[in-house]
Amino acid sequence: MKRFFFKIIFILPVVFYSCDVPLNPNAPFRQRYALTGIMRNDASVQLITLTKSYQPSDGLNPLSNTNDPAVIGAEVNMWYRDTLYELRDTTILRTDTSQYKDSVHCYYVNNLQPQPGEYIDIEAVLPNGLLLQSTTKLPDVQSYGFFSSQDDRTIPPADGRNYIYIGWEQIPNILYHPRVVITYYVKGSTEKREKEVPLYYDNGNSTPIYPAQTKVTFFTIDLATINRALNEIPEGNNDKLQYTIANIDVQMIVYDENLTTYYSSIQTGVDAFTVRLDQPDYSDITGGFGIFGSFVRTDFYIKFTAEYLKALGYY
């Protein structure tokens, strides 16, 4: 008991002394630079942004800064298939609700539509002479061999099942992000429209659950869920006969290794009650920070039978 008492006496002065030290939440400021760009095979215009770190105007709240931290006047080049592409700077109207009011400043290149399995190198020389570099390889995904030969081609399936099955090739250490949409037209218009289909409904059949990033290489959707999506297409009091249903389009996004690592690093935990105190800052930029990645989009189409659509009032 006496030994325990002396331990308390020894600790108390340390505790009292530490309380007199003022708390400073600000670490010494270091200017840092970031390059961010996602190359994609389904577009011919590629964009990247260059930004810099900043100190909040009030010292603590980052939202207090209203000056866009974009880096202007850099020299940005990309190499694809041994061809040099010089990126030009431009601005894009801001559509977000951030604290910045000016347009988004970015760098772009036209007429560059990279193909699966190809490399893209980037180099940005900032006005202060700092060099940022990175490389991405688009996933080597070929649409004719990516989806499974066992996938359903029609709705309903030929064997009479009450669900459809979609599977695809497994690529090690790669994330997939499928999106399932019904494509259709309003009669009198040539504009193709989309209605997204969830995997299922949760919370008493009221909340749609859509596909997220995953390493799983298949999914299934009940015909009841597809029926519900089809019945939600008509707007207002429009008759279903005013719509032409085309097909189901499985739009598959396949991330490269850079994006896969990034998304895996920002997962918050195993459930909504988990808080990570050691959130990592993943970067694949040499000389700075940021993400330079790519993805490949490939599509798989499933047809509706005429009898199926007619039973729902569309034919």
C-alpha positions as CSV (number, residue, x, y, z in Angstrom):
1,M,0.0,0.0,0.0
2,K,2.9,2.4,0.8
3,R,4.6,1.7,-2.5
4,F,1.3,2.4,-4.4
5,F,1.0,5.7,-2.4
6,F,4.5,6.9,-3.5
7,K,3.8,6.1,-7.1
8,I,0.8,8.4,-7.0
9,I,2.8,11.2,-5.4
10,F,5.4,10.8,-8.2
11,I,2.9,10.9,-11.1
12,L,0.8,13.8,-9.9
13,P,3.4,16.6,-10.4
14,V,4.0,15.3,-14.0
15,V,0.2,15.5,-14.7
16,F,-0.1,19.0,-13.2
17,Y,2.9,20.2,-15.1
18,S,1.6,18.9,-18.5
19,C,-1.6,20.8,-18.0
20,D,0.3,24.1,-18.1
21,V,1.7,23.5,-21.6
22,P,-0.5,25.2,-24.2
23,L,-2.0,23.0,-26.9
24,N,-1.0,23.9,-30.5
25,P,-3.0,21.9,-33.1
26,N,-1.1,23.3,-36.0
27,A,2.0,21.4,-37.2
28,P,4.7,23.4,-39.0
29,F,3.3,24.2,-42.5
30,R,5.0,22.6,-45.5
31,Q,4.0,23.5,-49.1
32,R,3.1,20.4,-50.9
33,Y,1.7,19.7,-54.4
34,A,-0.7,17.1,-55.8
35,L,-1.5,15.8,-59.3
36,T,-4.8,14.0,-59.8
37,G,-6.0,12.4,-63.0
38,I,-8.0,9.4,-64.1
39,M,-7.4,8.2,-67.7
40,R,-10.3,6.4,-69.3
41,N,-10.9,4.3,-72.5
42,D,-14.4,5.5,-73.0
43,A,-13.5,9.2,-73.7
44,S,-11.2,11.0,-76.1
45,V,-10.6,14.0,-73.8
46,Q,-8.4,13.4,-70.7
47,L,-8.1,15.8,-67.8
48,I,-5.8,16.3,-64.8
49,T,-5.6,18.8,-62.0
50,L,-2.7,20.3,-60.1
51,T,-3.2,21.7,-56.6
52,K,-1.2,22.9,-53.7
53,S,-1.6,22.7,-49.9
54,Y,-2.6,25.8,-48.0
55,Q,-3.1,27.1,-44.5
56,P,-6.7,28.0,-43.5
57,S,-7.3,31.7,-43.2
58,D,-8.5,31.2,-39.6
59,G,-5.8,28.7,-38.7
60,L,-8.0,25.7,-38.2
61,N,-11.0,25.3,-40.5
62,P,-10.1,24.4,-44.0
63,L,-13.4,25.6,-45.3
64,S,-12.5,29.1,-44.3
65,N,-10.1,29.2,-47.3
66,T,-12.0,30.6,-50.4
67,N,-8.9,30.9,-52.7
68,D,-8.8,28.0,-55.2
69,P,-5.4,26.1,-54.5
70,A,-5.0,25.2,-58.2
71,V,-1.5,25.4,-59.7
72,I,-1.6,27.6,-62.9
73,G,1.2,27.9,-65.5
74,A,2.6,24.3,-65.3
75,E,4.0,22.4,-68.2
76,V,2.2,19.1,-68.4
77,N,3.1,16.3,-70.9
78,M,1.9,12.7,-71.4
79,W,3.4,9.9,-73.4
80,Y,1.2,7.2,-75.0
81,R,2.5,4.6,-77.5
82,D,5.7,6.6,-77.9
83,T,3.8,9.8,-78.8
84,L,4.1,13.0,-76.8
85,Y,0.9,14.8,-75.9
86,E,1.2,18.4,-74.5
87,L,-1.7,19.3,-72.2
88,R,-3.3,22.7,-72.4
89,D,-4.8,24.6,-69.4
90,T,-8.5,25.5,-69.3
91,T,-11.3,26.2,-66.8
92,I,-14.5,24.3,-66.3
93,L,-17.7,25.7,-64.7
94,R,-17.8,24.6,-61.1
95,T,-20.9,22.5,-60.3
96,D,-20.1,21.4,-56.7
97,T,-21.1,23.2,-53.5
98,S,-17.6,23.8,-52.1
99,Q,-16.3,27.0,-50.7
100,Y,-14.6,27.9,-53.9
101,K,-16.5,30.2,-56.3
102,D,-14.1,30.3,-59.3
103,S,-14.2,27.8,-62.1
104,V,-12.2,24.6,-61.8
105,H,-8.8,25.0,-63.3
106,C,-7.4,21.9,-65.1
107,Y,-5.2,20.6,-67.9
108,Y,-6.5,18.6,-70.8
109,V,-5.6,16.8,-74.0
110,N,-7.9,16.1,-77.0
111,N,-8.0,13.1,-79.3
112,L,-6.4,10.6,-76.8
113,Q,-8.5,7.5,-76.2
114,P,-6.2,5.0,-74.6
115,Q,-6.8,1.3,-75.0
116,P,-6.8,-1.6,-72.6
117,G,-3.4,-2.9,-71.6
118,E,-1.5,0.3,-72.6
119,Y,0.7,2.5,-70.5
120,I,0.4,6.3,-70.0
121,D,3.3,8.3,-68.5
122,I,2.8,11.8,-67.2
123,E,5.2,14.6,-66.2
124,A,4.3,18.0,-64.8
125,V,6.9,20.8,-64.3
126,L,5.5,23.3,-61.9
127,P,6.3,27.1,-62.1
128,N,8.7,26.7,-59.2
129,G,10.6,24.0,-61.0
130,L,9.2,21.0,-59.0
131,L,8.7,17.9,-61.1
132,L,5.8,15.5,-60.6
133,Q,5.7,12.1,-62.4
134,S,3.6,9.0,-62.5
135,T,2.6,6.0,-64.7
136,T,-0.6,4.1,-65.1
137,K,-1.4,0.9,-67.1
138,L,-5.0,0.5,-68.2
139,P,-6.4,-2.9,-67.2
140,D,-6.0,-5.4,-70.0
141,V,-9.7,-6.1,-70.5
142,Q,-11.0,-7.2,-73.8
143,S,-14.8,-7.1,-74.1
144,Y,-15.1,-10.3,-76.1
145,G,-13.4,-12.5,-73.5
146,F,-14.1,-10.6,-70.2
147,F,-17.7,-11.7,-69.4
148,S,-18.5,-15.3,-68.7
149,S,-19.9,-17.6,-71.4
150,Q,-22.5,-18.7,-68.8
151,D,-24.0,-15.2,-68.4
152,D,-27.7,-14.9,-69.3
153,R,-28.4,-13.4,-72.7
154,T,-32.1,-12.9,-72.4
155,I,-34.7,-11.8,-69.8
156,P,-36.3,-14.0,-68.6
157,P,-33.4,-16.6,-68.7
158,A,-33.8,-19.4,-71.1
159,D,-34.0,-22.1,-68.4
160,G,-36.9,-20.3,-66.6
161,R,-35.0,-19.1,-63.5
162,N,-36.4,-16.1,-61.6
163,Y,-33.1,-14.3,-61.6
164,I,-30.3,-13.4,-64.0
165,Y,-26.6,-14.2,-63.4
166,I,-23.7,-12.1,-64.6
167,G,-20.1,-13.2,-64.1
168,W,-16.7,-12.0,-65.5
169,E,-13.0,-12.6,-65.6
170,Q,-11.0,-12.4,-62.4
171,I,-7.9,-10.2,-62.5
172,P,-5.7,-10.4,-59.4
173,N,-5.7,-7.3,-57.0
174,I,-8.2,-5.4,-59.1
175,L,-11.5,-3.8,-58.2
176,Y,-14.7,-3.8,-60.4
177,H,-17.6,-1.5,-60.3
178,P,-20.7,-2.7,-62.2
179,R,-23.6,-0.5,-63.1
180,V,-26.8,-2.0,-64.4
181,V,-29.2,0.2,-66.4
182,I,-32.3,-0.3,-68.6
183,T,-31.9,1.6,-71.8
184,Y,-35.0,3.0,-73.4
185,Y,-36.5,5.7,-75.7
186,V,-39.5,7.9,-75.4
187,K,-41.5,7.7,-78.6
188,G,-40.9,10.7,-80.9
189,S,-37.3,11.2,-79.5
190,T,-33.9,9.7,-80.5
191,E,-32.4,10.4,-77.1
192,K,-31.3,7.2,-75.3
193,R,-32.3,7.2,-71.7
194,E,-31.3,5.1,-68.7
195,K,-33.0,3.7,-65.7
196,E,-30.6,2.3,-63.1
197,V,-31.4,-1.1,-61.7
198,P,-30.4,-2.0,-58.1
199,L,-29.2,-5.4,-57.0
200,Y,-32.0,-5.6,-54.5
201,Y,-34.2,-3.5,-52.1
202,D,-33.5,-3.3,-48.4
203,N,-35.2,-1.9,-45.3
204,G,-38.6,-3.4,-45.9
205,N,-38.3,-3.4,-49.7
206,S,-38.0,0.4,-49.7
207,T,-34.3,1.2,-50.1
208,P,-32.5,0.4,-53.4
209,I,-29.0,-1.1,-53.0
210,Y,-26.8,-0.5,-56.0
211,P,-23.5,-2.3,-56.9
212,A,-20.4,-0.8,-55.3
213,Q,-16.7,-1.4,-55.8
214,T,-16.0,-5.1,-55.4
215,K,-13.5,-7.9,-55.9
216,V,-16.3,-10.4,-56.3
217,T,-16.6,-11.6,-59.9
218,F,-20.4,-12.1,-60.3
219,F,-23.8,-10.8,-59.2
220,T,-27.4,-11.9,-59.5
221,I,-30.6,-9.8,-59.7
222,D,-34.1,-11.2,-59.2
223,L,-36.6,-10.6,-62.0
224,A,-38.9,-9.0,-59.4
225,T,-36.3,-6.2,-59.0
226,I,-36.1,-5.8,-62.8
227,N,-39.9,-5.7,-63.0
228,R,-40.0,-2.9,-60.4
229,A,-37.4,-0.9,-62.3
230,L,-39.3,-1.3,-65.5
231,N,-42.6,-0.2,-63.9
232,E,-40.9,3.0,-62.5
233,I,-39.9,4.2,-66.0
234,P,-43.1,6.0,-67.0
235,E,-43.2,9.6,-65.8
236,G,-46.4,11.1,-64.5
237,N,-49.4,9.6,-66.2
238,N,-47.6,8.6,-69.3
239,D,-48.8,5.3,-70.9
240,K,-46.1,2.6,-71.1
241,L,-46.9,2.4,-74.8
242,Q,-45.1,5.7,-75.1
243,Y,-41.8,4.1,-74.3
244,T,-39.6,1.7,-76.3
245,I,-37.5,-0.6,-74.1
246,A,-34.1,-1.5,-75.7
247,N,-32.2,-3.8,-73.3
248,I,-30.2,-4.1,-70.1
249,D,-26.7,-2.7,-70.3
250,V,-24.2,-4.0,-67.7
251,Q,-21.6,-1.2,-67.7
252,M,-18.5,-2.6,-66.1
253,I,-15.7,-0.3,-64.8
254,V,-12.4,-2.1,-64.2
255,Y,-9.9,-0.1,-62.1
256,D,-6.2,-0.2,-62.6
257,E,-3.8,-1.1,-59.7
258,N,-3.4,2.6,-58.7
259,L,-7.1,3.2,-58.3
260,T,-7.6,-0.2,-56.7
261,T,-5.0,0.5,-54.0
262,Y,-6.4,4.0,-53.4
263,Y,-10.0,2.8,-52.9
264,S,-8.9,0.0,-50.7
265,S,-6.9,2.4,-48.5
266,I,-9.8,4.7,-47.8
267,Q,-12.2,2.1,-46.7
268,T,-13.5,3.3,-43.3
269,G,-13.8,-0.1,-41.6
270,V,-16.0,-3.2,-41.3
271,D,-19.1,-1.3,-40.2
272,A,-20.7,2.1,-39.8
273,F,-19.5,2.3,-36.1
274,T,-15.8,1.9,-36.9
275,V,-13.5,5.0,-37.0
276,R,-10.0,4.7,-38.3
277,L,-7.4,6.9,-36.5
278,D,-4.6,6.0,-38.8
279,Q,-6.1,6.8,-42.2
280,P,-3.3,6.3,-44.8
281,D,-2.4,8.9,-47.4
282,Y,-1.9,6.8,-50.5
283,S,-0.1,8.4,-53.5
284,D,1.5,7.2,-56.7
285,I,3.0,10.6,-57.6
286,T,6.8,10.9,-57.6
287,G,7.8,14.3,-56.3
288,G,4.4,15.1,-54.7
289,F,1.1,13.6,-53.8
290,G,-2.1,12.6,-55.6
291,I,-3.5,9.8,-57.8
292,F,-2.8,9.1,-61.4
293,G,-4.8,6.1,-62.4
294,S,-7.0,4.7,-65.1
295,F,-10.0,2.5,-65.8
296,V,-11.5,0.5,-68.6
297,R,-15.2,0.4,-69.3
298,T,-16.7,-2.6,-71.1
299,D,-20.4,-3.4,-71.6
300,F,-22.5,-6.5,-71.7
301,Y,-26.1,-6.3,-73.2
302,I,-29.0,-8.5,-72.2
303,K,-32.2,-8.6,-74.4
304,F,-35.8,-8.6,-73.2
305,T,-38.0,-11.1,-74.9
306,A,-41.1,-9.6,-76.6
307,E,-43.4,-11.7,-74.5
308,Y,-41.8,-10.5,-71.3
309,L,-42.2,-6.8,-72.2
310,K,-45.7,-7.3,-73.5
311,A,-46.7,-8.9,-70.2
312,L,-45.6,-5.7,-68.4
313,G,-47.5,-3.4,-70.8
314,Y,-44.7,-2.2,-73.0
315,Y,-45.4,-4.0,-76.2
